[in-house]
Amino acid sequence: MARKTKQAPLRTRSGVVIDENKINELVRQIEDDETEWGEPLPKAQWPGRSRGRPSLTGESQHSPRVTFRLDPDVREKAAVRAEREGKTVSALAREALEQYLAS
């Protein structure tokens, strides 16, 4: 007989547990709302949705991602240096690669 594993409860981004009671509460709120649900929301009123991080070019162009492995000691040194300079490790790595390629 297969054992059922207990799954963690579903949560919203703010940590609210989404269970049967919460679903029923939200449905009641929607159904009791006096908003006209028959008409689609005009595109101008759609909530803004961005995907991923902002482009490094400052425009709406895709910024390619580069992934590589590091020795844990090098990663720790990079993290310490980045924090000291008020940067992310990614920004530090970008600057180092740009300087290397410029030389």
Summary of the structure (lengths in Angstrom):
residues: 103
radius of gyration: 23.5
end to end distance: 65.0
largest distance: 65.9
contacts: 128
relative contact order: 0.05
helix: 43%
strand: 2%
